[in-house]
Amino acid sequence: MSKSAPKRRPKIAMIGAGSVVFAKRLLTDLLSWPALQGGEIALMDVHQGRLDMIHALGTRLVQQEHLPATITKTTDRRTALDGADYVVCSIQVGGLEMYEPDVEIPRRYGIDQTVGDTLGPGGVFRGLRTIPVLVSIGQDMEELCPHALFINYSNPMNMNMWGFSAATKIRSIGLCHSVQGTAGRLARFMDVPFEEISFWCAGINHQAWYLDLRRGHGGARGQDLYPLLRQQMNDPQILAQDRVRFEVMRHFGYFVTESSHHMSEYVPWFRTTKECIEEFTTPRWDYFEICKNRHDPHYDKMERQARGEEPVETQRTHEYCSFIVNSMETNTPYVMNANVPNTLGRSMQRNGGAGSLLISNLPPNCNVEVPCLVDGSGVRPCAVGDLPEACAAINRTNVNVQALAVEGALTGDRETIYRAVQLDPLTSALLSLSKIREMVDELFAAEAEYLPQFRPQSSLQRHALPV
């Protein structure tokens, strides 16, 4: 008898593992799959204390479940990447220190970003800080693990993945919670079990559209749920839970991913007057304030778990990441939504190959969120064709900003950043071109430490336009 091939021991590097609540979720998810339990999970973060905490918790989990997995830790990124099969990234460059000017400076100019991590002035500057770091990770991967799959969770997703794909040769996907999270929310609105819902969802991250929403898994034979959703929208208690997204559906026909708070930042209709703010975005919700003042009880609980005072929970979450890794390792088919280049210059499959336009009425170079099939050959994005033109038109207003922000992040050209923010739908509805330029200069000054790619303005640039 021929000797059977040894089992693979996949190496999964987690960059930004100091985001301990999220890292713990990924750890338990990954180790819940038998095919991944004999591998290595390499934890990397620049914050030694948080790194020690998540490593202790991971080690405790392995001991508790009697798993053959190896959990390592390092503050050296290249050590974590060396020989990795999968690289999962969840970093926030500049942390809360830089998040503050992202939201506080625009607020002084009347731009109230409830989150500020995806579009608008805050999203653009978060992208400017993050894209160069992601590209440097990709360049290390080209040397140390060129065949690995890069899985990004860091916002702004569209800008980050666009920049990463443009500047590196590494296979990459971006993952978000919004598609499956919103589907669960819609199930609750309609009082339909989540397991009975099927959908076809596509667009851009944080602004993808449920193009088809059904009860049952028989394709067109299933029950179209949009009539029921429109009926539920007339219930004042349900409407009050998602005013912005229901209003967008009322006028454009489709429900969109991401919360009403988020969606209100990406369009010019909900934050420009006191009346609109009162009707659609009150009570106010501020993610920066939540982050700044949060004492997460989950962190205390994880500390007790790491010390062995409480058992570590092992229930698998609905995060896509572990399902993807397991699918690729076991050749088990899986379907999910991911963020990928609209035109695939190279395929997501292991063997490479040419790609095609996925959403045909969005620009060819942008990053899109589409259904994907996963198996042992890799991640295969699905061609969607045209979005409903009105939905694509809303997406394109956001893609315009992303395109210039990515160009500026990669070239260090300040002018493209002025123009990116000047084209932002909400910002342009509230400020003049000159005021936007003034605000962007303040953001550049406040965040200069994390923006080394930008040269100081020349005298010619300073006097090119009256400010």
Residue, then its C-alpha position, 0 to 999 in steps of 0.5 A: m500500500s502506498k503511504s498516505a500523504p501527511k495532513r497539511r498544517p496550514k499557517i494562518a498569520m493574524i496581523g493586528a491580533g491586538s484587537v483582542v475581542f475580534a481576534k478571539r472571535l477569529l481564533t475560536d472560529l478557526l480552531s472550530w474546524p477539524a482541518l485547521q486544528g493541527g495548524e499554526i496561528a501566528l499572532m502579530d501586533v505592535h502592542q506587546g500587552r494586548l498581544d500577550m493577552i490574546h496569546a494567553l487566551g489562544t493557548r488556554l483554548v488549545q489546552q482546554e479543547h486538547l487541540p494539536a494547534t500551535i499558537t505563536k506570538t511576535t511583534d515582528r511582522r516578517t516572522a509572522l508572515d514567513g511561510a504563511d498560507y493565509v494572512v488575516c489583517s485587522i489593523q487601525v493605523g494611528g489608533l484612536e489618536m488619529y481617529e479623533p482628528d478624522v472626525e473632530i476637524p470635519r465637525r468644526y466645518g459642519i461635516d458630522q460623520t457618525v463613523g468616518d471610517t469609509l468615505g468623507p474626510g475621515g474615510v479618506f484620511r484613514g485610507l491615506r494612513t492605512i494603504p501604505v502599510l497594507v502595501s508594505i505587508g503585501q510586499d513582505m508577502e511577495e517575498l515570504c509567502p507569495h502564494a498566501l491569500f490576504i484577507n483584509y478586515s480593515n476599513p476603509m475597505n474599498m480604498n484599502m483593497w483597491g490600493f493593495s490590489a493595484a500595488t501588489k501581486i498577492r491574491s486578496i479579498g476583503l471581508c465585512h459583516s454588513v451583508q450577512g448582518t443586514a440579511g439577519r436584520l431583514a429576517r427579524f423585520m419580516d419575522v422570517p427565520f434567517e435560515e430560510i432567507s436567500f439573497w443575491c447582493a452586490g455593489i460596493n462595500h457598505q453600499a451593496w444592494y439586495l438585488d434579490l431577496r427570497r424565502g426558500h432556496g429554490g431560486a426564482r421559485g422561492q417567495d419574493l420577500y420585497p413585498l413583505l419588506r415594503q409592507q413592514m416598512n409601514d410599521p412605525q416601530i420597524l421604520a424607526q429602526d432603519r429610517v435612512r435605509f428604508e427611505v433609500m429603498r422607498h425611492f430607489g427600490y432596493f435595500v442597502t447593506e450597512s446601517s442607517h448611521h453609516m449610509s447617511e454619511y455616504v449620500p447628500w440627503f440626510r445630514t444637510t439640514k436640521e430638519c433632515i437630521e431630526e427626521f433621519t439621524t436622531p438620536r445621534w450615534d457617534y462611534f468615535e465617542i463610543c470607542k473613546n469611552r468604552h470599557d468593554p466587559h468582554y475584555d475583562k471576561m477574556e482576561r479571566q478566560a486566559r487565566g483559566e478562571e472561566p472556560v473559553e467559549t467555542q461557539r462558531t460565529h457567522e464571520y466569513c473568514s474561517f469558513i473560507v479557510n476551511s473551504m480552501e483546505t478541504n475543498t468544501p464548496y462555500v458561498m459568501n460575499a467578498n470585496v475584490p477588484n471589479t476587473l480581475g487582472r489575475s484570478m483569485q484561484r490558485n492557478g491564476g488566469a484572466g478575469s472579467l468585469l464583475i459589475s459591468n456598469l461600475p468602473p473597471n478598476c474599482n473594488v466591488e462586493v460580490p457573491c463568491l464561490v470558494d473551494g480548494s482552488g480558491v475564491r471565485p467571484c461571480a459576474v453580476g452584470d449591470l446593477p439597476e442603473a440608479c443603484a450603480a449611480i449612487n455607487r459611482t458617487n462613492v467610487n469617484v472619491q475612492a479613485l482619487a484617494v487611492e491615487g493620492a495614497l500611492t503617489g503622495d500627490r496632495e492635489t488628488i486628495y483635495r479633489a477626493v474630498q471635494l467630490d465627497p457627496l456629503t461634504s460637497a453639499l455643505l462646503s465650498l471648494s475653498k473651505i474644503r481645501e482649508m479643512v483638508d490642510e488642517l487634516f494633513a497638518a494634524e496627521a502628518e506623522y502618519l502620512p510620510q508619503f506626502r511632500p510639503q506643499s511647494s509655493l507654486q501649489r500654495h498659490a495655484l488657487p486662492v484659499 
